Amino acid sequence: MTTPDGAQAERTGLAWRRTALASAACTVLLLHSAAQRHWGVSLVPVLLAAVTSALLAAVGVRRERALRSASPVAMSPLLPAVASLAVTVTATSVAVLH
């Protein structure tokens, strides 16, 4: 068994951060596109993407802290399910509204 401060927690935290950063980059691109389209309904995917980025970052922080604790516990299946749902809703809104 690895120590609580081992590489697994760090790798997991970094993976979640990379995902949140990529989501934030997509949010900026959507924001730029919405500005060129004179806002309107194009702003909905931007707002959903921003919420998704924040959600991914929050889940990542929570997961890394849980892995670094003295007795790591499994992540609740609800957290990644909610994050996946947020990504799916955002992608659908881009396809439909943008």
Buried (B, 14 or more C-beta within 10 A) or exposed (E): EEEBEEEBBEEBBEEBBEBBEEBBEBBEEBBEBBEEEEEEEBBBBBBBBBBBBBBBBBBBBBBBEBBBEEEBEEBEEEBEEEBEEBBEBBBEBBEEBB
